[in-house]
């Protein structure tokens, strides 16, 4: 008898201050180091270890659950599940944002020459590096598939930099909706809204290729009030060759028009089809032979502009 050392009671209960046990130990109740032993679980504070292989940091609220039944890691905040990792479904990683968070994934870099995200594919596979599916069906739905914000002051920095060294297109946009496929808004008067630099020497491929298979306009320009000699469409070319080259091939009963103008000035100003201010204006009278004429269409009537050899 006594309270120190060890006790062996008549009902088979052994109490010991210290014990070293080996062999098989079976327990369905009790505590070990702050963990409560249950029939199929070991619980310590909010941590639950299940005999099925599942681990829960808590049963409700903010918690991490490693579920052996679906082989998925679940992460919850105080509202709902925010991250799911596993292969039980078609999506390996699922991120859900709610009122507690605004960013699904946030990557902050503190070093140079780092990639926030990199996706590599092996050869001869069909691989989409990134797909973003937006369902904006409500009246208040809005948002961007990709939103890039660059607040750096470096002139050589880019919001999106695409490098392609093989055949094919660097960027493809398929738009079947009613909005614009590309919408560019620039409020900086010192820079262009769109700058394209192409080192091409082929007469087939230019800096910009617009291929329209529909019945609408290939290029539609809507501009504000021009300042000085600037217009809705301004070309400043320094290379040799044609500044504007129009090639239109058609085989039908319909007329083919190179440039179509329809201008209206509601004020006292006049409308001019062309304006010439450079050395293309020759200060000399017309001479030689008038053996060519250029066909023009005014309304639905055909007219001709005479051309002289000198």
C-alpha positions in Angstrom: 0.0 0.0 0.0 1.0 3.6 -0.4 0.8 6.5 -2.9 4.4 6.5 -4.2 6.3 4.0 -6.2 3.8 1.5 -7.7 0.5 -0.1 -6.9 -1.1 -3.3 -7.9 -4.7 -3.5 -6.9 -6.9 -6.5 -6.5 -9.0 -5.5 -9.6 -5.9 -5.7 -11.9 -5.1 -1.9 -12.1 -1.4 -1.1 -12.0 -0.2 2.4 -11.1 3.5 3.3 -11.5 5.4 6.6 -11.4 7.6 5.4 -14.3 7.4 2.4 -16.6 9.2 0.9 -19.6 6.9 -1.3 -21.6 7.6 -3.5 -24.6 5.6 -5.8 -26.7 2.0 -5.3 -27.6 0.1 -2.5 -25.9 -3.7 -2.1 -26.4 -5.6 0.9 -25.2 -9.0 2.4 -26.1 -9.0 5.1 -23.5 -6.7 7.3 -21.5 -4.2 10.1 -22.2 -0.7 10.2 -23.4 1.3 13.5 -23.4 -1.9 15.5 -23.5 -3.5 13.3 -26.2 -6.8 11.6 -25.4 -7.0 8.0 -26.6 -10.3 7.1 -28.1 -11.6 3.9 -29.7 -10.4 4.9 -33.2 -8.8 8.3 -32.6 -6.1 10.1 -30.7 -7.1 13.7 -29.9 -4.9 16.5 -28.6 -6.6 19.8 -28.1 -8.0 20.3 -31.6 -5.8 17.8 -33.4 -7.4 14.5 -34.3 -5.5 11.5 -35.6 -7.9 8.9 -37.0 -7.1 5.2 -37.3 -8.3 5.3 -40.9 -5.3 7.5 -41.8 -7.0 10.9 -41.7 -5.5 13.9 -39.8 -7.5 17.0 -38.8 -6.1 20.0 -37.1 -9.6 20.9 -36.0 -13.1 19.6 -36.6 -14.6 23.1 -37.4 -13.4 26.6 -38.4 -9.9 27.1 -39.6 -8.4 23.7 -40.1 -6.3 21.4 -42.3 -7.7 18.0 -43.2 -5.7 15.2 -44.7 -8.4 12.8 -45.8 -7.4 9.2 -46.4 -10.8 8.4 -47.9 -10.4 10.7 -51.0 -6.6 11.2 -50.8 -7.1 15.0 -50.7 -5.7 17.7 -48.5 -8.4 20.2 -47.6 -7.7 23.7 -46.1 -10.5 25.7 -44.6 -10.8 29.2 -43.2 -13.5 30.3 -40.8 -16.0 30.5 -43.7 -15.5 27.5 -46.0 -12.9 25.4 -47.9 -10.3 27.6 -49.7 -7.8 25.1 -51.0 -8.0 21.5 -52.1 -5.0 19.4 -53.2 -5.3 16.0 -54.6 -6.1 13.8 -57.5 -9.5 12.5 -56.5 -11.1 14.9 -59.1 -10.1 16.2 -62.5 -8.6 19.3 -60.9 -5.4 18.7 -58.9 -5.5 22.1 -57.1 -8.7 24.0 -56.4 -8.6 27.5 -54.9 -11.8 29.2 -53.7 -11.8 32.8 -52.6 -14.4 34.3 -50.2 -15.0 37.3 -48.0 -11.8 36.5 -45.9 -9.4 36.7 -48.8 -9.0 38.7 -52.1 -6.1 36.8 -53.8 -6.4 33.2 -54.8 -2.6 33.0 -55.3 -0.1 35.7 -54.3 3.6 35.4 -55.1 6.0 38.0 -53.8 9.5 38.0 -55.1 12.4 39.4 -53.1 15.2 38.4 -55.5 16.0 39.1 -59.1 15.7 36.7 -62.1 12.9 34.7 -60.5 9.7 33.2 -62.0 6.5 33.6 -60.0 5.0 30.6 -62.0 6.6 28.3 -64.5 4.9 25.5 -66.4 6.8 23.1 -68.7 5.4 20.5 -71.0 7.1 17.5 -72.5 7.4 17.1 -76.2 4.5 15.9 -78.5 1.7 16.6 -76.0 -1.4 18.8 -76.1 -0.8 21.2 -73.2 -2.6 24.4 -72.2 -0.3 26.2 -69.8 -3.1 28.3 -68.3 -6.8 28.3 -68.7 -9.1 30.9 -67.0 -12.9 30.3 -67.4 -15.0 33.3 -66.2 -18.8 33.1 -65.9 -20.1 36.6 -65.6 -23.8 36.1 -66.0 -25.1 38.4 -63.2 -25.9 42.1 -63.6 -23.1 43.0 -61.2 -20.5 40.5 -62.5 -17.2 42.0 -63.7 -13.6 41.1 -63.7 -10.7 40.2 -65.8 -9.3 36.8 -66.9 -5.8 38.1 -66.4 -5.1 41.4 -64.6 -1.5 42.6 -64.7 -0.4 45.7 -62.8 3.1 47.1 -63.2 3.9 50.2 -61.2 7.6 50.2 -61.9 9.2 53.2 -63.6 11.6 51.3 -65.8 11.0 52.0 -69.5 12.1 48.5 -70.5 9.7 46.7 -68.2 6.8 44.8 -69.6 3.5 43.7 -68.1 3.4 40.7 -70.4 6.4 39.4 -72.3 5.9 36.6 -74.8 8.9 34.9 -76.3 8.3 32.5 -79.2 11.1 31.1 -81.3 9.2 28.4 -83.2 6.5 28.4 -85.9 3.0 29.4 -85.0 1.4 32.3 -83.3 2.7 33.9 -80.1 -0.8 35.0 -79.1 -4.2 33.9 -80.3 -7.5 35.4 -79.2 -10.9 33.8 -80.2 -13.8 36.1 -79.3 -17.3 35.0 -80.0 -19.0 37.5 -77.7 -20.3 41.0 -78.4 -17.4 42.9 -76.8 -14.0 43.7 -78.2 -11.3 41.0 -78.5 -8.7 43.5 -77.4 -9.4 46.8 -75.6 -6.4 49.1 -75.0 -6.7 52.3 -73.0 -3.8 54.6 -72.6 -3.8 57.9 -70.6 -0.1 58.7 -71.0 0.4 61.2 -73.8 4.1 60.5 -73.8 3.7 56.9 -74.9 1.6 55.0 -77.5 -1.3 52.8 -76.5 0.2 50.1 -78.8 3.7 49.8 -80.0 4.7 47.0 -82.5 8.3 46.4 -83.6 8.8 43.7 -86.2 12.0 42.9 -87.9 10.5 41.3 -91.0 11.8 41.4 -94.6 9.2 39.4 -96.3 6.6 41.2 -98.4 4.0 38.7 -97.2 4.4 39.1 -93.5 4.3 42.6 -92.1 4.4 44.1 -88.6 0.6 43.7 -88.4 -1.5 41.2 -90.4 -5.3 41.5 -90.2 -7.1 38.6 -91.8 -10.8 39.1 -91.8 -13.0 36.3 -93.1 -16.3 38.1 -92.2 -18.3 40.8 -93.8 -17.2 43.5 -91.4 -14.3 45.9 -91.5 -10.7 44.5 -91.1 -9.7 47.7 -89.3 -12.2 50.1 -87.7 -10.7 53.3 -86.2 -12.7 55.6 -83.9 -10.8 58.7 -82.8 -11.3 62.0 -81.0 -10.6 65.5 -82.1 -7.2 65.6 -83.8 -4.6 68.1 -82.6 -2.4 69.7 -85.3 -1.6 67.3 -88.1 -2.4 64.2 -86.1 -5.3 62.2 -87.2 -7.3 59.1 -86.2 -4.8 57.1 -88.2 -1.2 58.4 -88.2 1.7 56.8 -90.0 5.3 57.8 -89.5 7.4 55.6 -91.8 11.2 55.8 -92.1 11.8 52.6 -94.2 11.9 52.2 -97.9 9.0 51.0 -99.9 5.3 51.6 -99.7 3.9 53.3 -96.7 0.5 51.9 -97.4 0.1 48.9 -99.7 -3.4 47.7 -100.6 -3.7 44.4 -102.4 -7.3 43.3 -103.0 -8.0 40.3 -105.2 -11.6 39.4 -106.0 -13.5 37.4 -108.6 -17.1 38.3 -108.5 -19.7 40.7 -109.9 -19.2 43.1 -107.0 -17.1 46.2 -107.3 -13.7 46.3 -105.6 -12.9 49.6 -103.8 -9.4 50.3 -102.5 -10.3 53.3 -100.2 -13.8 54.3 -99.3 -14.5 57.7 -97.8 -17.7 59.1 -96.4 -17.0 62.4 -94.6 -19.5 65.0 -93.3 -18.7 68.3 -91.7 -21.7 69.9 -90.0 -19.8 73.2 -89.7 -18.5 75.7 -92.2 -15.4 73.7 -92.9 -15.0 71.8 -96.2 -14.4 68.1 -96.6 -11.3 67.1 -98.6 -10.6 63.6 -99.9 -6.8 64.1 -99.6 -4.2 66.6 -98.3 -0.7 66.9 -99.7 2.0 68.9 -97.9 5.2 67.3 -99.0 7.5 67.1 -102.0 4.9 65.0 -103.7 3.4 68.3 -104.8 5.2 69.3 -108.1 5.1 73.0 -109.0 4.7 72.5 -112.8 1.9 72.6 -115.3 0.5 69.4 -116.7 2.2 68.3 -119.9 2.9 65.3 -122.0 0.2 62.9 -123.0 -3.0 62.0 -121.1 -3.0 58.3 -121.7 -4.1 57.0 -118.3 -7.1 57.5 -116.1 -7.9 56.4 -112.6 -11.4 55.1 -112.0 -13.2 56.6 -108.9 -16.7 56.0 -107.6 -18.7 59.0 -106.4 -21.9 57.7 -104.9 -23.0 55.2 -107.5 -21.6 57.0 -110.5 -18.2 56.2 -112.1 -15.8 59.1 -112.7 -12.2 59.2 -113.9 -9.1 61.2 -112.8 -6.9 61.9 -115.9 -3.2 61.1 -115.7 -0.5 62.8 -117.8 3.0 61.6 -118.7 4.6 64.9 -117.7 
